[in-house]
Amino acid sequence: MPSYSVTVATGSQWFAGTDDYIYLSLVGSAQTSERHLLDKAFYNDFERGAIDTYDVSVTEELGDIQLIKIEKRKYWFPDDWYLKYITVKTPNGDYLEFPCYRWITDEKEVMLRDGQAKLFGDDKTHILKNHRRKELEERQKLYRWAEWHPGFPLNIDAKSHKELPRNIQFDSEKGVDFILNYTKAMENLYVNRFMHMFQSSWSDFADFEKIFVRISNTISEYVMHHWQEDFMFGYQFLNGCNPVLIKKCTELPKKFPVTTEMVECSLERNLTLEEEIKQGNIFIVDYELLDGVEVNKTDPCTIQYLAAPICLLYRNLEKKIVPIAIQISQEPKPDNPIFLPSDAKYDWLLAKIWVRSSDFHIHQTVTHLLRTHLVSEVFAVAMFRQLPAVHPLFKLLIPHVRFTIAINTKAREQLICEYGLFDKANATGGGGHVEMVQRAINYLTYSSLCFPEEIKARHMESYEDIPYYYYRDDGLKVWDAIKSFVTDVINIYYKSDEMVCEDVELQAFVKDIYVYGMRGNKSSGFPKTIKTREKLSEYLTVVIFTTSAQHAAVNFGQYDWCSWIPNAPPTMRCPPPTEKGSVTIEYIIESLPDRGRSCWHLGAVWALSQFQENEVSEKLQQSASWGLHTPHLQCFWGCIRMNTL
C-alpha cells in the first residue's frame, strides 16, 4: 500500500495554533485520496511553531500530486489556524512543497498547489486551471475597490482594520494602533508633563529643549544645535526626509522677481544672477501646491496659518547648497517682501522657518502619504485581485506590500480621518490634507515614480555639480539593483515579448492599476497594457522601489529631522510678516506651535519613524534571498539616518 509522508508547519505568531480537527486529501492527476484525519494519539498537534509529520496511506495509485485539500472542523469552538506550508514525500522519494502562509478561519476548506511558479499558459490540466480561476474569483470578492475621498486613488473597501481580509491584518493590531503609539511615544519622550499647558507658548528656543530630555539621536541633536545655519537649511533639501522637491532653476518665474542686486552679496563667482542660472548654480523650491489650501479650524481657540513660499538656493564655491532668497507667499506685492540673508537676523530666520513648515506639510501629505502609501495600496489591491499565488509576479511582489493595506486602513481609521490625530497638531488638518492630495494627484505620473527619470526631470543628476546628494546616489544604486534582479526573474519566466502580451493575468493587473489607481487618467502616463519584457522590468521596479526603498527613504528620517520643532513646525500661529525689520524673537516664538501641539508632533514623528519589532531582520533576510545588493539597500534605507552631515 503506497504511503506518503506529510509534514505540516504551523506559524509562530501568537494564537497561530489550533485544537480543531484537520483533515487532508491528496488530489492526484489520476484520482483523489480518501480524507485523512491528521492526528497523533496522546499528542497535541498543530501547536504554535510546531512541525508535525504524518504517514498517509492510499489504496490506489494517485498519479502526480497536483493539489492538497485541507479541511478544518471545530473541536469545541472553531479557532483560527495559521498554516505555513505542507511538504509531501512521495513513495518514489520525491519532495513536493505546498506553501500556504495564511490563516484558515472558522470551518474552512483550502486547496493548496505546489510552490513552483507558473504562468497562466503553463497550466495544462483542468484541475489546475480551475483552481487558479477560483482563487481569483474568491479574492476579487474580498478585495474590492472603494473611494475614500473624491479624486483620491482608490483603496480597499474596508472602513476599519477589523473589516480587512484576515490574511492581510496585522498579527497584533495593538502594535499599530496610532492612539496607543502616540501615548507610548509621549511617555517614552517624557513630554506628557507639558500637556496641561496645551495652548501656552514656549518662552524661547532653549525652552524647546525641555521636550528633548530623552533624545539620544545624533542627527536630532545636530539639528537642534545647527538648525539656524544656512548650510543646514540647504542640506535638508538634498538629504532630509523630503529630498524630492529641489530642482535646478533654468528661469526665474515672474511671480518671484529676484534681482542680482538683491542677492549679489550671496553670489561668490562675480557673476550676475542670470549668469549663475545659465551655469547651473541656482536651484529653486516652490510650494505652490499649498497656495489657498484651507487651514485647520478644528480648534476654535487657536488660529493657525499656512503659506506657499518660494525659495531660491545657490551652489557656492564649496559646492554646498545655501538659501539666497525667500518669498513667503506666491504673489509678489509690497506686503509680501523677498527676504534675504542680508536682512535682519530674525527676519531671515522666520522666513526660513516658514519654508521648513511648508516643507513639512508637503512631505507628510504628498511625498509620504500619497506617493508611497496610497500608491502602494493601489499596487497591493490590484495584485491580490488579479495575480494568483502561483504566479511568479505575485511571489515577486508579495514581500514588498506586506501590511501595506493594513497600515493604510488603520491610518484612515485613526490618523487622517475627520477629527483624527492628524488634526491635533497640523495646520493642514481638518481637511487641508485632503485638498492637498486632490491637487497633487494631478502631478502623480508614471515617469515621476521612475527614480532615474524623476531625478533627471529636476536636472539633479550630475554628481560633479551636486556632489552631496546622497538620496540620489544611494537611490540610483538601489534602483539598479532592483531592476537587475527583476529583469533576471522576468527572463526566466517570459522567453519572449509575445509571452508578456499573452499573460492575461499580468495584463489584468496592469489594467486594474491604470483604471482604479490612476482613475483612467491618460495624462498620468501609466500604461494600460505592457507589451515587452523591458517595459515589464521597469514597471515592476517602479512597484518594488516605491513600496520599499522610496517609502523607507522618506519615512524613517522623520524623527531625525522633524523632532526639533523649530526645524519642522507642524503649524504656525501668527501670519507671515508683511514688512522687513518688524520680526522679533518673541514674534517667532509666538508663531511656533504651542506646548501641546509640539508634544503631539514629537510623539507623531517618533511613532512613525519606528521599525516594527521584526521589520529590520526580516527585510534584510528578504533582500538577501531576493538577490538584491543588501549594502546598497541598507545604505538607501539609512541615507537619511546615517550619512554624515
N, C-alpha and C positions, 0 to 999 in steps of 0.2 A: 504494500500500500504506500504510494508516494507521500512524502512528508515535507512540508515547508517550515522553515524556521523563521518566525515573525518576531521582530523586535519593535517595541513601541516606546517612544521617548516623550515624556511629559515635560512641559515647560517648568522653568524655575521661578516664575513670577509668584507673587502672593496669591493664594487660592487657586493655583493652576491645577491642582489635583482634583480627583473626583471619587466618590463612592458609588457612582451609578454603574449599572451593568453595561459593559462594552462588548458588542458583537462585531465579528469580522467575516467578510466573504471575499474570496478571491475571484475576480472576473477575468477569465482567460479568453483567448481567441476561439477556443473550441467550446467551452462551457463554463458555467459559474459553479463554484464550490458551495457546499452547504454552509449554513450560517453557524459560526463557531462562537461560543461564549469564551472570552478571554478571561480566565480566572485560575488562580492557583489556590489550592487548599491551604488554609491557615496562613495566608499571605495577603497583606493589604496592597492591592495593585494600584497603579496609577497615582502614586503619591507625587507631590510636588518635587520636580527634578529627577524623578525615577526613570530608569530604563529597564523595561520588563521584556523578557523573551518567552515565546510560546511555540510549541510544536503544533502545526495544523496539518492534520492528515486528510487526504482526499481519497475517494474510492476510484476515481477515473482520471485520465489524463486531461488537464485543463487547457493545454496549449500555452502560448505565450501570455504571461500575466499582463493585462492591459490596464486594469483598474483595481482598486481596493475599495470595498464598501464598508464604511464604519457606521454602526448604529449605537446610539446612546439611549438607554432606557432607565427610568428612575428606579432608585433603590428605596429611599424614603421620600425625599423631595429632590427634584432634579437640580443639579448644581452644574455650573459651567466648568468645562474642562479645556485646558489649553494643550492641544496636541502639536508637538513639534514635527515629528516625522515618523514614518514606519519604514523599516527595511525588511526585505524578504530574501532569504536564501533558498533558491530552488533546489529540487532533487538533483539537478545537474551541477550544482555548485556555483551557479551564477548569483550575483548580488544585485538587487534592484532597490532603489530608494524612492520613496513616495513622500515628498515634502508636504506639510500642511501649514504649520506656523500660523495657526489661527484658533480662535475659541469655538468650541462646539457647545451650543447652548440648548437648554430645555431637552426635549426628546427629539433629537435630530438625526438625520441620515446624511452622511457626507461621502461623496465619491472622490477618491484621490487617484491621480495618474502619476506615472513615474516622473522624475525630476528633469529628464532630458528636455532641453528647449526645442520646441517645434514651431515652425511657421504654419500658417493656415493650410497651405498647399501640401505640407508634409504628412498630414493625417489622411490615411487611405481607407481605414475601416469605419463602418457606420457607428460603432461603439464610441470611438474617439471623436469623430465629428459631432456626434450628438452630445457628448459630454462637454465639448468646447462651446457649443451653441447654448446649452442650458446654463452653463456658468455665467455667460454674459447676460442672458435674459434675467437671471436672478440678481446679478449685480446692478443692472440698469433699473431694477425696481427699488433697490436700496440706495443707490447713488443717483439722486435726482437733482437737477439744476433748480436754483431759486435765485431771486433778485433781492438783495438786502436793501439796496437803495438804487433809484433810477440812475443809469449811467455807469454804475459800478460793473466790473467783471462779475459774471455770475458765480455763485458759490454753491456749496452743498445745501440741500433742503433739510435743514435741522435748526431749530430755534435754540437748542441747548446741547451741551456735551452729552447728556444722557440720551438724547434722541439719535445720536450717531450710530451707525452700524457698530456692533460690539468689537469688531476686529480692528477698528481704527481709533477706538477710545484709548486714552491713557490708561496704563496699568493702575495708576493711582491718581484719581482726579485731584486729590488734595495737593499733590505736588505741583500742579499748575493752576491752582486757584489764585487768581490775581489778588483778591482781597486778603487772603491768608498770607500770600507772599509779600504784599506791601506792609502788612502788620509786622511780619517777621523781619523785613528789611529795616523798618524803623526801630525795632527792638535791637537788632544787631548793630545798627549805626548809632544807637543811643540818642535818637532825636525826639522821642515821644515827650520829653520834658519840656519842649517848646510849644507843643500843640495847644496848651491852654492860652497861649498868647497868639492865637491863629492869625489875626489880622493886624498885628503890630509890626512895625518896621524894624529892621536891624539898625544898630547905631552907626556902624561904619564897616569897611571891608573886613577889618580884623574880626568883627563880630561874627561873620560867616564861618570863621574857623571853629566856632563852638560846636558846629554840627559835623566837624571833621575829626572829632576826637578819636575815632576808631579807624581812621584811614591808615593803611599800610601799603598803599599802592604808589609805586614810584612815579608813574606818569601823572596821576592825580595831584600828587604833591608838587611835581614840577610845574604843572599848570597853575596851581594855586600861587606859586611864587613868581611866575613869569607871564601870566595872562595879559598883563597890560602892555607888554612889549610888542612892537610891530612885527618882529620876526615870528613870534609865537602865533600871532593873529594870521599871518600869511601862511605859515607852515600847516595850519589846520585845513586849509583848502586843498592841500596835497595829500595829507596823511591823517587827518582827523577822522571822525566817524561819518563824515559826509563829503568824501573826496571826489564827487561826481559833477560838481557844478562849474568849477573854474574852466574857462576856455580862453584861448588866445584871442585878443582883440584885434580884428582886422580893420575895423572902422568904428569910430565913436558914434553911438546913437545920438540923434538930435535931441532927445529928451535928457541927455547928460552932457551939458555944454562945458566940459572941462577944457581949459586952455593951457598952453605952455607956460604962461606967466603964473598961473595958479600953482603948478607943480614943479617948476624949474628947480626949486631947492631940493627936490627929491631925485631928480634925474642926474645920474653920475657920469654920463658919457658926452656931455656938452652937445647934445642933440636936441632938436625940438621934439615936442610930444608926437607930432606926425611922423617924424623920422624914427623915433623909438618904436612906434606902431609898425612901420614898414620893416624894421629889423627884427620884429617878433619879440620885443621886450615888454610889451604891455598885455595884461590879462584883465578879464572882466568877469564879474559875477552879478547877475541880475535876478532879483527876487520878484519879478513882475507877477508871478503866479499869485502872490499874496495881495495884490492890489484890489481893494474893495471887498475882501473876504470878511464876512460877518464876525465880529469879535464876540468872545464869550460873555454872555449876560446871565448866566445861571445863578450868579451870586449878586443880588441887587445891592449889597453893601460895598462892593468893590468894583470900581470902574477899571476896565482893562483896555489895552491899546495894542494895535498891530500896525506894522508899516511894511513897505515894499521897497527896500533900499537897492541902490546900485553901487557897486564897489569896484574901483579901478586899482589894479595891482601892478607892481613893477618888478622886473627881474634885475637886481642890482649887479654890480661887478663881481660879487661873490656868488652869483647865480642863485641867490635866495629871493623868494617872493615876499614883497612887503607892500602894504597898502599905501596909496598916494592920494586918493580922493574918495569921498563917500557922500552920496546924496540919499537922504533917508527916505524920501518919497519919490514917486515916479515923475511927477510933473514939475518941470523947472519953473520956479517963481520966486519972488522976493522972500516969502516966508518959508522957503524950502532951500536954504543955502547949501552949497557944496563945502563939506568940511575937509580940512587938510591937516597933514602932520605939523604944519607951521602954525596952526591955530593954538589957542589957549589949551592947556593940558586937559582940562575936564571937558571942553567942547569935543576934542578929538576922541577922548576916551569914551564918552557917551555915544558918539557916532559909531564907534566900533562895537559897543555893546548892542546897539540896535541891529547891526548886521549879524552878530552872533545869535541874537534871539531869533531873527528871521531864519537864519540857517538851521536852527534847532527845529523850527516848525516844518520846514521843507524836508528835513531829514526824517523826522518821525512819521509824517503823513505820506510823503511821496516816495522818497528813497527807500525807506524801510517798509512801511505798510503796503503801499500799492505795488512797488516794483520788485519786492521779494515775496511778501506774504500772500497777497491777493493773487498775483500772477502764478505763484507756485501752487496755490489751491486749484486754479484752473487746470494746470498740468495734471495734478493728482486726481481730480474728479474724472477728467477725460480718460486717464489711464485706467482707472477702475471700471469705467463704463465700457471701454472698447478693447482692452487688451486682456485676454485670459492669462491665468497664472503661468501657463506653459509657454507663452510667447517669449522669445528671447529679449524683447524690448521691455516687457513687464519685469523680467528678472533683473534687467539692467537698471531700471528706474526706481523700483520699489524701495531700495535703501535710502534714496535721496529725498523721498517725500514722506518718510515715516513721521507720523503725528502732525504733518502739516495741516491737514483738515481739522484735526482736533484742537490745535492751538488757536487757529483762526476762529473756530466756533466759540471757544472759550473767550476770546477777545471780544467777539460781537456780543457775547452774553454779559460780560462784566466790564470790559475796558473801554471800548469805543462806542458803546450804546448810549442812548439818551440817559442822562444823569449817571453815567458810568464813571469809573475812576479817572478817565481822561479829562473829564470836565473839572476835576477838583483843582488842577494846577495850571492848565494850559490855556493861553489866550485864544487858541483855535478850537477849544472845546465848545460844547453847546451847539454844534452843527457846522462850525467853520471847517473842521477837518473833513466833513463830508463834502462840502463845497470844493475844497481843495482837490480831493480825489476826482470829483466830477470834471474839474478843469484839467487836471494832469493826465487823465486817461486819453485826452486828445494828442498827447505827446508820447504816449507809450507805443513804440513801434518795434517791430521785429529787429530792425538793424540796431536800435538803441540797446537791445539786450545782447547783441553780439559784441562781446567785450572789445576786441580789437577795432571794430568799426566805430564803436562809441568813443573810444579814445581818439581816433583819427578825426571824427566829426568835430571834436573840440580842439583839434590841432595841438594835441598834447603828447604826441607820440615820440618826439625827439628826445633821446636821453642826453644828447650833447647840450641842448638848450635848457632842459629841465632835469638836472641830474638827481634831484632828491625826491622824485615822485615814486615812492615805494609801492603805493597802491597800484600804479600802472605796471611797474616792473614785476612784482610778485604775481599780479593778476594775469599778466600775459603768460607767465610760466605755467600757472595752474591751468589756464585755458588750453594751452598747447598740450599739456599732459592729458587732460580730459579728452580732448579731441583725438589725440593719438590712440588712446585706449578705445574710445568709442568706434573709431574707424576700423581698428583691428577686429572688434566684435562684429560689426556690420559685415565686414568682408568674409567672415566665417559663415554667416547665415544667408547673405544675399550675394549670389555669384554674379549677378548682372543687374543693370538698371531695370530691366524688364521685371525681375522678381520684386523690386521695390514697388513698381507700378501695380503689380498683381496682388499685393498683400492687402486684402480688403480690410483687415483689422487695423493695420497701420494707417491706412487712408481714413478710416472712420475716426481714429484717434486724432489725427491732424485736423479733420473737419470739425470735430467737436470743439477743439481749442479755438479755431477760427470763428465758428458760428456763435458759440456761447461765451468764450473767454473774451474775444475781441468784438463780440456783438455783430459779426459780419461786416466790420468796417474795413473797406478796401484800403483806405489810406494807412492802416496800421502796418501794412506790408507783411502780415502773417500769411503764409501760403495756405491755400485751400487743399492742395494736394502736394505730394512730394514725388518726384519722378526719377531722381538719381540717387545713387549711393553717396555721392559727395554732399548733396544737399541734406540728405538724411543725417549724415555725420554732423554737419553744422547744427541742424535743428536739435538733435539730441544733446549736443554740447551746450546749447542755449538752455535747455531744460535743466540739465545737471548743474551747470555753473550757477544759474540763477537760484536754484533751490538749496544749494550747499555753500559754495565758496563766496558768492556775492552777498548772500544773507549774513554769513559769518563776518565778512569784512565791514558791514555797516551796522551790525548789531552788537558784537561783543566789546566794542570800544566805547560804548555809551557811558559807562561809569568812569572810565579814564578821562574822557574829555568833557563830560557834561555834569559831573558831580560838584565841581566848583561853580556855584550858582552864577556869579557874575560873568563867567565864560560862556554860559548857555542858558540865559534866563528863559523860563517857560512862559512868562508873561511880563508885561511892562505896565506899571500902574500910573505913569504920567505920560502925557503926549510928547512927541518928539519936539526938541527945541525949534523955535521959529526964527531965531536970530543967533548970531555969534556973540560970545562974551557974557552970556547970561547963565551958563551952567556952573553949578557949584557941586561940591562933594555931597552936600545934603540933598540936592535935587536928584543926583544919581542914586543915592541910597533909597530915596522915596520912590524912584522909578522901578527899582528892582523888586522881585517878589517878596511878599511879607514872610514872616516866620513859618506860618502854617503851610503855605504853598511851596516854600523852599523844602520843607520836610517831606511833603508828598512827592515832590520832584526827585529828591535824593533817593527816597525809597523806590521810586519807579525805575530810575536808571540802574540802581543796584540790582533790583529783581530781574530786569530784562537782560542784564549782562551776565547772569549766572548760567553755567552749564548745568544740564540735568545730571543726576548722580552718575549715570552710566554713559554719558554722552561722549566724553573725550576718548576713553579707551575703545569704545565700540567704533567710533568714526575712524580712529587711527587704524584699527584692525581691518575695518572695511576697506579703507583706502589702500592698504597693502594688498588685500585679497583681490581688489579690483584691478591691480596693476598700475595704480597711479604713483607718481613720484612723490612719496609721502613728505620728504623735506620741503618741497615746493608748496604742498597743500598746507602743511603746518605753518610755513612762512606766511602764506596768504591769510590764514586764519589769524595769525598773530601779528600781522604787519602793523596794525593799529595799536596793538597791545605791547609789542616787544621792540619795535625799532627805536634806535637811539635818537633822541631829539637833537 
